Amino acid sequence: MFFHFKEYIKHLTNSCNKHGVHSPFVYDFITKCLYKKASKEDVSFFEKYRFNLKTSSKVVCIEEYGAGSRVFKSNIRKVSQIVEVAGIKRKYGLLLMRMMSYFEVKTCLEIGTSLGLATLCLQAKEPKMLLTTLEGCKNTLEVAKEQFDRFGLKNIKVVLGDFKVTLPKAVKNNNYDVVYFDGNHTKTATLGYFKECLKAKHNNSIFIFDDIHWSQGMCEAWDEIKKHPEVTVTIDIFQWGIVFFRKEQRKEHFTIRL
Ligand SMILES: C[S@@+](CC[C@H](N)C(=O)[O-])C[C@H]1O[C@@H](n2cnc3c(N)ncnc32)[C@H](O)[C@@H]1O
């Protein structure tokens, strides 16, 4: 926790807003998407989905994967608590929605479904988008699938299993406009998933990494990703690291205060 706080203070010191940005592509993205106000319709859609989970009396037995939880001590958890702890926060959920429509995303991969809150945000604005989401815990995924049905979310391909097995299959012979990395926040796993997903990127693909300042290991993973020769523009908004591969851009890093 203290590490995270220290990182946040560093971020506040090092970050700038749109005025420090000269690249037109990045400037437009910041002003027309990152800083754009969320619509009431998006807020209400997000809140309805979350409300359903927050007021659920269901309890699920979790199969623990990844870096584990700093909050939960037991594997028997209330759905209402899982959504609070592991689900995407409103500010970032709404930003995901804006990004999907700003970039007119047609194909997307989510690594880490949990209860499907971010899945909803990825698909809400682009209902025809082909979205694949990967999750290891069967019981959590069951709740997510019930939610997708209730909210009429179609075109979501849900894949159950360890990322070690499911990710190589998901990238094989596939191309994604967006990959959202939100599972197993360890350095080794994150770099492994990043390298695997490079096989499915194209010039305009965008990779979004959640929790890049969660731990020393995640900060190191983010530093390596930024340096990767195929990566051009990177944007650190503290909660996420956003990665672009556009060859027409020069390699440049931005730290932006949201
Ligand atoms: C932070 S949660 C995802 C939250 C979700 N994207 C959201 O915002 O609502 C991460 C999920 O990844 C899953 N996960 C972590 N490591 C995994 C692995 N190695 N294989 C399969 N699933 C994994 C966990 O079970 C957990 O549900």
The ligand as a Tripos MOL2 file, in Angstrom:
@<TRIPOS>MOLECULE
LIG
   27    29     1     0     0
SMALL
NO_CHARGES

@<TRIPOS>ATOM
      1 C1         -8.5840   -7.9400  -11.3760 C.3       1 LIG1
      2 S1         -9.5880   -9.2740  -11.8500 S.3       1 LIG1
      3 C2        -10.2900   -8.7280  -13.3720 C.3       1 LIG1
      4 C3        -11.2490   -7.6160  -13.1880 C.3       1 LIG1
      5 C4        -12.0980   -7.2900  -14.3950 C.3       1 LIG1
      6 N1        -11.3090   -7.0370  -15.5820 N.3       1 LIG1
      7 C5        -12.9400   -6.0780  -14.0820 C.2       1 LIG1
      8 O1        -12.4640   -4.9500  -14.1890 O.co2     1 LIG1
      9 O2        -14.0960   -6.2460  -13.6780 O.co2     1 LIG1
     10 C6         -8.4200  -10.4620  -12.4290 C.3       1 LIG1
     11 C7         -9.0220  -11.7960  -12.8130 C.3       1 LIG1
     12 O3         -8.0120  -12.5510  -13.4840 O.3       1 LIG1
     13 C8         -8.1440  -13.9080  -13.1330 C.3       1 LIG1
     14 N2         -6.8040  -14.5290  -13.2810 N.ar      1 LIG1
     15 C9         -5.6350  -14.1100  -12.7240 C.ar      1 LIG1
     16 N3         -4.6240  -14.9090  -13.1010 N.ar      1 LIG1
     17 C10        -5.1460  -15.8550  -13.9230 C.ar      1 LIG1
     18 C11        -4.5990  -16.9400  -14.6500 C.ar      1 LIG1
     19 N4         -3.3000  -17.2270  -14.5870 N.pl3     1 LIG1
     20 N5         -5.4170  -17.6780  -15.4080 N.ar      1 LIG1
     21 C12        -6.7560  -17.3920  -15.4720 C.ar      1 LIG1
     22 N6         -7.3420  -16.3840  -14.8020 N.ar      1 LIG1
     23 C13        -6.5460  -15.6080  -14.0390 C.ar      1 LIG1
     24 C14        -8.6090  -13.8990  -11.6900 C.3       1 LIG1
     25 O4         -9.3370  -15.0830  -11.3910 O.3       1 LIG1
     26 C15        -9.4760  -12.6390  -11.6320 C.3       1 LIG1
     27 O5        -10.8340  -12.9270  -11.7560 O.3       1 LIG1
@<TRIPOS>BOND
     1     1     2 1
     2     2     3 1
     3     2    10 1
     4     3     4 1
     5     4     5 1
     6     5     6 1
     7     5     7 1
     8     7     8 2
     9     7     9 1
    10    10    11 1
    11    11    12 1
    12    11    26 1
    13    12    13 1
    14    13    14 1
    15    13    24 1
    16    14    15 ar
    17    14    23 ar
    18    15    16 ar
    19    16    17 ar
    20    17    18 ar
    21    17    23 ar
    22    18    19 1
    23    18    20 ar
    24    20    21 ar
    25    21    22 ar
    26    22    23 ar
    27    24    25 1
    28    24    26 1
    29    26    27 1
@<TRIPOS>SUBSTRUCTURE
     1 LIG1         1 GROUP 0 **** ****
